[in-house]
């Protein structure tokens, strides 16, 4: 054998084992077997891993998505835009059946962007326009409302202000011609992000321009021009509509006879901006939002549901939650309630009865308290009934609203001259021609009562707000606030009334309403809200 191969083979051969080594290996093997035996024994003695729990509130998102996908298949022959129709009313596109459409062919100048080349405004009317066209009232909506404020022959379903519009009601159709529009930027017939961009033949999505409240009002007055209405008897609005109502009287003081602003503001507060920002944040964090380009796929339904839950918290009040829900928990399904061995599956009445026997109802991580189930329901009902991009754009317009003079100047809006003072017996008490430059020096007549004194330190922006509101100096104005409102706290309505009076307006009627309904009082309190409107008009 070649010596090199012999050396290599010797190097590969393991060394001989000594008796001591054999004994050590034997002991090691025994120890290893013992350890293995112990591990196997311990493994067998471990309890089985419990099944992972199910969360119906989370599974609901997947179930909803499956239904949406199924609807895509069943409605593949329909235009894609029909899937985003709103709930009030169920508009048919592209041929509307229950509302009118005004098409504006010329460009609309915008506050923050290049002019909008053309636009549509959906609107509905009630009552009869007088031969002189002097009895028209423009009704402005909240953020997500449609033009369907009340039932009509073509759409008998109830509207969002059904009990306020009609013969003998606060907006009396025996006397007035009521007009309500879907705002520019909306999704219920008016041009908005879900509308088709004529340049691309695709939905605008987030290429749609950022709007202001003033832009929305200009679009509405283009409709009034088309209807031949030179001057409104009144501009009436609630919530965001209260902002629009003030903006209408400000932009067109000679075309608005009276202003009604209910649960609104002339300057969006940081707290309201924060609440709306939180809604936009959860919506835009939904992967389906896709930077706003979701019209060919799944809408951001989960983000919309969460955004609506946040919004609902701001629409009502803590005292109402206490009266309505307290700390009550949900009723469990009857089949589960019949299993008394599991406290989580007992009916609330049952676990109340067994409580003294030591049985405790097991809490659920999904909606369990009635207030949780209410928010869950509200979010579920809304998430597929409104366009997500419209919510983003319109809520942003609300945030941008600020009628202080410096803010108006910053967006190149110059306050127009006020309308001439009305010729009435007591008109000599008015300031005949208030000047913008001395609005802050006019007598300050507060809106506060003895039970609601003015703040110790008035807001520093009050003088500049009075200067900004100078065009409304001669316009009779009704301001309504609600003491339980947390979205537009009553201090903001007091602030508007004070600023108007500082600007020289002695025709300001200001009322504060009690109750526990919070911001939604304007929808529910027909007696007090309706009574104030009726008396003022």
C-alpha angles and dihedrals in degrees: 000000000000110000093231092056092047091054092048092049091048091052090052095050113095116241118259115267119240121220090252090053092050090052092049091050091049091052091048092051090049091050091048091051090049092051091047090050091050092049092050091047093049091046091053091049094053114104117249115266108257119243115265112258123247122233112204092191089060095040088054090072092057091045090051091049090052090053091050091051090048090051089053089060095044094047099039089121092057126083111271092235091064090074091068097053114137130244099239102078112356093238119204117221141244090004108047115213106184106033139046125244125213113200116204110200101186125074119276114218111232132205100231105019146033115293118286104245095220138340146189127228120199114210144166130202139206129193128015128296110235120240089253091045091228100125101069122130120193110212116203122206136221123254102285104021125117129221089267098102093150139005120283134188090259092046114027094179115114117266129222092262097031096142094050100054125065145060110333093000125120091273092044111204090196087068108021140049106225122205123188124180137191102242124249105267093036129117103225099090102308123101113275143136092299092055122101116264104224090213095059104019086229130103113281091233108168093343084079110110122256108256136210130212087248090058090053091052093048089054090051092051090052085061090049089052090053091050090051093242108148098176133020120225086216144348110221128185145155130207106340085002088061088060090049092048091055091044091051092053090045098048096040107025092160092051099050119072099187137003127217115190116181124185093342141114142222092221124034110235125227091247093055091045089052093051093050092044090056089054093050091046096057090043095051091045090063105104089220090064087075094188089306097305101112102116093106093049144021117335118230092263097157093052091047091053093051092045090053091050090055091047093049090057089059095047097064136034140250094244090055091050088053094050095041103039110002109178095316119142128220127274110252121227113279096242090056093043089062092066103083092174091075111057091200089060096053125110111250089248089053096050089046088056094046094043093091089050090062099261113137123199109239111234121233125224091218119069106315107146112073091241088058093050089049093054090045091052094048092051092047093050093051106038097085098031101072134045113254094215091052089055090051095048098042094044089051090053088055091052091052094053112115124148098187110123097246091050091050091049091050090063093042096253114146115201110244123225116274122256116265113275114265116260102240132137093260096040091106087076091065126091098255099209113009112196122222091228096059100036091113091055095056118107111283111229108185126220092217129110130207090267091050108037120187117269117272089239112034113216111276091231094060096096092049090047089053089052090049093050094050093110087066093055094113100032116104105237134191116203119190124187133180120219094213095050111120097174095055103016116211090248088072093058091046087051092054092049092048093048092050091051091047086053089057101264108143093172096076116130112195128186134173118207126207126206132100103262095099119198092351091065089102088064097044113030100077094161099055103026092040093045093053092049093047092050093046096048 
